[in-house]
Amino acid sequence: HGVRFVGPNIYGVYYTPAHMSAAFTTPYDVQGSVALASQSGGIGMGILGFSRSTNMGVSSIVGLGNKADIDEDDLLTFFEQDENTECVALHMEDLKDGRSFVEVAQRVSKKKPIVVLKAGATPAGAKAAASHTAALAGDDKVYDDILRQAGVVRARSLQELLQFARCLPMIPTPKGENVVIITGAGGSGVLLSDACYLNGLQLMEMPDDLNAAFMQYIPPFGAAGNPVDITGGEPPETYRKTIALGLEDERIHSLILGYWHTIITPPMTFAEVVSDVVEEYRGKGIEKPIVASLAGDVQVEEASNYLFERGIPAYPYSTETMVEVLGAKYRWARMAGLLNGANG
């Protein structure tokens, strides 16, 4: 009779636009633009808990289990057409048909980012997957090639899968490769530079005129170049002016902000300044990827949440995660052919 089914061995299916919660796990109803699927019930509950904790809206959460019928290809075909979904994140232990997956994912990923966490990437993990969902072990290098051909962004951990899913719909698509770091802490600037290199991001070679423009706003003992080190003793206005310059200059394509906690510019003051200037330029039709690293006392947690709520990925106590999510956006944009080698 043409009836399709999901499973067996699953926790259920959520589809928030229709207020559907067909699962034996806790209900979830925060609507958003991310669809997530997992072969594992435990990972599925992790997805649900993370979504609730971060207030990440989802369009759907799907348990795939042993995939006797519906598999990742079917989900991608559905979410490709689903106007409520802008990004798809998949946890998988195996692929039943790698060729079919590549064919579908190549088409979908040109329109919407696809993030994949391939479990069982090591011999020990592959053995565990075989007993868990009867997943067939495979050489991870082969899977890596398959996923690369498919144009998907590969996550290497559950946390990466979740953070990429959370941030990719939020970050505007970059128009070029030139990344600039603006930081109030020189040490953060060094670590952020390392993270850029490790995540395939290109730090812009600062032209003389742009270097001089930044130097107008920072003290003589600060450092332009890239990173732009405005130093720690600067007031909120210095952050405002340098970020505005970064947004205004067309040669700069993305910004990474490094903040550290001072009494001159407390965390929430920094967060309000950043969100205000970003919103001002959004109003002018200028939207660039912008992420932030916040170092300081516990108040940086509230400030990071404030920025996230306003569409700016921001992480306390880290100089890596925000660069990883920006790097993921760049990887997707390159594979989808949206950058075309633009360097400005």
C-alpha positions in Angstrom: 0.0 0.0 0.0 3.0 2.3 -0.3 3.2 3.0 3.4 6.7 4.2 4.5 8.0 3.8 8.1 10.9 5.1 10.3 12.9 2.8 12.4 12.8 0.3 14.0 14.6 1.0 17.2 13.8 4.7 17.5 12.6 7.3 20.0 10.2 9.0 17.6 9.7 12.1 15.4 9.1 15.7 16.2 7.9 18.3 13.6 7.3 21.6 15.3 5.5 23.5 12.4 2.7 21.0 12.8 3.0 20.8 16.6 3.7 17.1 16.2 5.5 15.2 19.0 5.3 11.5 18.0 7.8 10.2 20.5 8.0 8.5 23.9 10.6 11.1 25.0 9.8 14.5 26.4 7.8 16.9 24.2 9.5 19.8 22.4 7.8 22.8 20.8 10.4 25.6 20.3 10.1 26.3 16.6 13.1 27.2 14.5 14.9 26.4 11.2 17.2 23.5 12.0 16.3 19.8 11.4 18.3 17.2 13.3 18.3 13.5 13.0 20.1 10.7 14.8 20.4 6.9 14.7 20.6 6.8 18.5 17.9 7.5 21.0 20.5 8.8 23.6 22.0 11.2 21.0 18.5 12.2 20.1 17.8 13.1 23.7 21.1 15.0 23.8 19.9 17.0 20.8 16.6 17.8 22.5 18.2 18.8 25.8 20.8 21.0 24.0 18.0 22.6 21.9 16.0 23.4 25.0 19.0 24.6 27.1 20.1 27.0 24.3 16.6 27.9 23.2 17.6 26.7 19.7 14.5 26.4 17.7 14.1 23.3 15.5 11.8 22.4 12.6 12.2 18.7 13.3 14.0 16.1 15.4 13.9 12.5 13.9 15.1 9.2 15.2 16.3 7.0 12.3 17.3 3.8 14.3 18.1 0.8 12.1 16.8 2.4 8.9 14.9 -0.5 7.5 13.0 1.9 5.2 13.4 5.7 5.6 17.1 6.8 5.7 19.1 10.0 5.4 18.5 10.3 1.7 14.7 10.4 2.3 15.1 13.0 5.1 17.3 15.2 3.0 14.8 15.0 0.1 12.0 16.1 2.5 13.9 18.9 4.1 15.1 20.2 0.8 11.5 21.1 0.0 10.6 22.1 3.5 10.3 25.9 3.8 10.6 25.6 7.6 14.1 24.1 7.4 17.3 26.1 6.6 19.9 23.7 7.9 20.1 19.9 8.4 22.3 18.1 11.0 22.7 14.3 10.9 24.2 11.9 13.4 24.8 8.6 11.5 26.6 5.3 12.3 26.6 4.1 8.7 25.2 4.8 5.2 23.1 2.1 3.5 23.8 3.6 0.0 26.8 6.0 -0.2 26.2 6.7 -3.9 22.6 7.7 -3.4 23.5 9.8 -0.4 26.1 11.7 -2.3 23.7 12.4 -5.2 21.0 13.8 -2.9 23.3 15.7 -0.6 25.2 17.3 -3.4 21.9 18.8 -4.6 20.5 19.8 -1.2 23.8 21.2 0.2 23.9 23.9 -2.5 20.8 25.3 -1.0 21.0 24.5 2.7 24.0 23.5 4.9 24.2 19.9 5.9 26.2 18.9 8.9 27.2 15.3 9.5 28.6 13.6 12.6 29.8 10.1 11.5 30.0 7.9 14.5 32.2 4.8 14.5 35.1 6.6 13.0 37.6 4.5 14.9 38.0 0.7 15.0 36.6 0.7 18.6 33.7 2.9 17.6 32.9 0.8 14.5 32.8 -2.3 16.6 30.4 -0.6 19.1 28.2 0.6 16.2 27.9 -2.9 14.7 26.4 -4.1 18.0 24.2 -1.0 18.5 22.4 -0.6 15.1 23.9 -3.4 13.0 25.9 -0.6 11.3 28.5 -2.0 8.8 32.0 -1.0 9.6 33.8 1.1 7.0 37.1 2.8 6.5 36.7 6.3 7.8 38.8 7.7 5.0 36.2 6.3 2.6 33.5 8.0 4.6 35.5 11.2 4.6 35.7 11.1 0.8 32.0 10.4 0.5 31.0 13.3 2.8 33.4 15.7 1.0 32.0 14.7 -2.4 28.5 15.2 -0.9 29.3 18.8 0.0 28.5 18.4 3.7 30.2 19.9 6.7 31.7 17.1 8.8 31.5 17.5 12.6 34.1 15.6 14.6 32.1 15.5 17.9 28.6 15.8 19.2 29.3 19.3 20.5 30.5 20.4 17.1 27.3 18.9 15.5 25.2 20.9 17.9 27.1 24.1 17.7 27.2 24.1 13.9 23.5 23.4 13.8 22.9 26.2 16.2 25.1 28.8 14.4 25.1 28.1 10.7 21.6 29.5 10.0 22.5 32.5 12.2 25.7 33.5 10.4 25.3 35.4 7.1 27.0 33.8 4.1 30.4 35.5 3.7 31.1 37.4 0.5 34.9 36.7 0.5 37.7 35.2 2.4 39.1 38.2 4.3 38.8 37.7 8.1 39.8 40.4 10.6 40.2 40.0 14.3 39.5 42.9 16.6 40.5 42.3 20.2 41.0 44.1 23.5 43.3 41.3 24.7 46.6 40.6 22.8 46.7 37.0 24.2 43.2 36.3 22.9 44.3 37.7 19.5 47.2 35.1 19.3 44.9 32.2 20.2 42.2 33.4 17.8 44.8 33.6 15.1 45.9 30.0 15.8 42.2 28.9 15.6 41.8 30.7 12.3 44.7 28.8 10.8 43.5 25.5 12.1 40.0 26.1 10.7 41.0 27.2 7.3 40.3 30.8 7.7 42.3 33.5 6.0 43.5 36.5 8.0 43.4 39.5 5.8 46.7 41.2 4.9 45.9 44.7 6.2 46.3 47.4 3.5 48.1 50.6 4.6 45.1 52.8 4.3 42.9 50.5 6.4 45.7 50.1 8.9 45.8 53.9 9.3 42.1 54.0 9.6 42.1 51.6 12.6 45.0 53.4 14.2 42.8 56.6 14.4 40.7 54.8 17.0 43.3 52.9 19.1 46.1 54.2 21.4 49.7 54.5 20.0 50.8 51.5 22.0 48.0 49.4 20.5 48.6 47.5 17.3 46.8 47.6 14.0 47.6 45.0 11.5 45.6 41.8 12.0 44.7 41.1 14.7 43.7 44.7 15.5 44.7 45.0 19.2 42.8 48.0 20.7 44.3 47.1 24.2 42.4 46.4 27.4 42.0 49.9 28.8 39.8 51.2 26.0 36.2 52.5 26.5 33.1 51.1 24.8 33.4 53.7 22.1 36.6 52.2 20.8 34.9 48.9 20.3 32.0 50.6 18.6 34.2 52.6 16.1 36.6 49.7 15.2 33.7 47.3 14.7 31.8 49.9 12.6 34.9 50.3 10.5 35.2 46.5 10.0 31.6 46.3 8.9 31.8 49.3 6.7 34.9 48.5 4.7 34.0 46.2 1.8 37.4 44.6 1.7 36.7 43.0 5.1 34.3 40.0 4.8 34.1 38.6 8.4 34.9 39.8 11.9 36.1 37.9 15.0 35.9 39.9 18.2 38.0 39.2 21.3 36.8 40.8 24.5 38.2 40.7 28.0 36.5 41.8 31.2 37.4 45.3 32.4 35.7 47.8 34.7 36.0 50.4 31.8 34.0 48.2 29.5 32.0 45.6 31.5 30.7 42.5 29.7 27.1 43.6 29.3 28.3 47.0 28.1 30.4 45.3 25.4 27.5 43.1 24.4 25.1 46.0 24.0 27.7 48.0 22.0 28.3 45.1 19.7 24.6 44.3 19.1 23.8 48.0 18.6 26.4 48.6 15.9 25.6 45.3 14.2 21.9 46.2 14.2 22.7 49.6 12.8 24.6 48.2 9.9 21.9 45.5 9.3 19.5 48.4 8.9 21.8 49.8 6.1 21.8 46.4 4.4 25.3 45.4 5.5 25.4 41.9 7.1 28.7 40.1 7.6 29.6 37.1 9.7 30.6 38.3 13.1 31.5 36.0 16.1 32.8 36.8 19.5 35.1 35.4 22.2 34.5 36.7 25.8 37.1 36.2 28.5 36.3 37.3 32.1 34.4 36.7 35.2 31.0 34.9 35.2 29.2 38.0 33.8 30.6 37.1 30.4 28.1 34.2 30.3 25.1 36.6 30.4 26.8 38.8 27.9 27.4 35.9 25.5 23.7 34.8 25.8 22.6 38.4 25.1 24.7 38.4 21.9 23.4 35.0 20.8 19.8 36.1 21.3 20.6 38.9 18.8 22.0 36.6 16.2 25.7 36.9 17.1 27.4 33.7 18.1 29.4 34.4 21.2 31.2 32.1 23.6 32.6 32.7 27.1 35.9 31.1 28.2 36.8 30.0 24.6 39.0 31.2 21.7 38.1 28.2 19.6 34.4 27.4 19.4 33.4 30.7 17.7 36.2 30.2 15.1 35.1 26.6 14.5 31.5 27.7 13.7 32.7 30.4 11.4 35.1 28.0 9.7 32.1 25.6 9.2 30.1 28.4 7.5 33.1 29.0 5.2 33.5 25.4 4.4 29.9 25.1 3.4 30.0 28.4 1.4 33.0 27.2 -0.5 31.5 23.8 -1.3 28.2 25.4 -2.4 30.2 27.6 -4.8 29.1 30.8 -3.0 32.5 32.4 -2.6 34.0 32.0 -6.1 37.5 32.7 -4.8 36.6 36.3 -3.8 39.4 37.9 -1.8 38.5 41.5 -2.1 
